[in-house]
Amino acid sequence: MAHLSLNTRENMRKKRMAALFTYWTHITNVCVWFFELVHNILKENYMIMSLQTQLYVLNFSRNRQIVHRLVYESDATSLDNLRMTRHAFTKLCTMLQTIGGLRGLNYLCVDEQVVMFLHILTHHVKNRVIKFRFLRFEQTASRYFHNILHSIIYLHRELLKRPEPVHANSIDERWKWFKNCLGALYGTYISVRVPVFDKPRSRNRKGHIATNVLGVCSQDMQFIYVLPGWKGSTANSRLLRDALRRRNGLNVPNGYYYLVDAGYTNCNGFLVPYCGQRYHLSEWAHGRQHNTHEEFFNMKYSAAQNVIEWCFGVLKNRWAILRSPSFYPIKTQNRIILVCCLLHNFIRREMRNDPYDNVVDEPVEEFNQAEEYSSSISTIEPTDE
């Protein structure tokens, strides 16, 4: 370097400065390009978010219009679509939120969840139908169907009827003959879909694949106890025996009883009609009179015990999902049966006039046969009393 001339060193210095300037120019251009790219990305994201917000508002408004059209327009539309009035529907949503633990989301309110659930029970439609009617994904409909199913089961202590005996001074023409009677007990077949290996055990005496459901109802047609899940080939006596032995099963206090049909055993806690005598209500049609004390008892007995058959008839006419097999797993199908019974009780309490009382003209022929108590009946033993 010492031998280089002054001009040569000056030229080299200028070249280094030019290279450094060029380098920093490129760096600056890259930084400008990078910041422009980030700015464009943020601008596009903002536009997308703004568009999504607008779409969300439109979708939310559209879904609210669907719910309003199905429920809130009038009691008539609410009854047709959900089987309950607007007041009863609102109270059910409140109970599910406060007691059942159901929560709404920003894009899916509680009432819309309940509407989709009741729509499935009422019309027996699949999730793909809900997808188009409510403009929701099938996974969304399925998830909230099971959420509400569990929430309503959680309300069973609130919805199941507490048994009340018939008092000695009762003036009810149907029940005044049966002092200390708690209600009526009966069994019904409900069609279900089961795996192939379970079909032989689930086939009832009529050859249908069904589950045998034990139901107990009060004098005002509210369910006291429901036991779904047994195979269609199971005998009624076995269902009753299982209901009595369960930890939280059917409780029959000593000194009280339920009315059961002739297919059960006459024993403490369960009263059957006289055998060999006219029993069915149709046998007293067209002004036919009783000839013996036993026939008179059977006539009054049949009029009172018929309430549980009527109750099951109303239940099946109210909820279409109980009239044909569904595609849910058998465990879910049993839960659906229980939930339909609980909702039946809720509707009977909240609606003074149940329109489905007038739909059932006669019992469905496919049917199968307030204080604390210190002791109750837990076994079935025949008696001559």
Helices and strands as residue ranges (DSSP letters): H 6-67, I 68-72, H 75-82, H 86-98, H 110-123, H 127-134, H 138-154, H 156-159, E 181-191, G 196-198, H 199-202, E 210-217, E 223-231, H 236-245, E 252-253, E 257-259, E 270-271, G 281-284, H 293-318, G 320-322, H 330-350, G 355-357, E 376-377
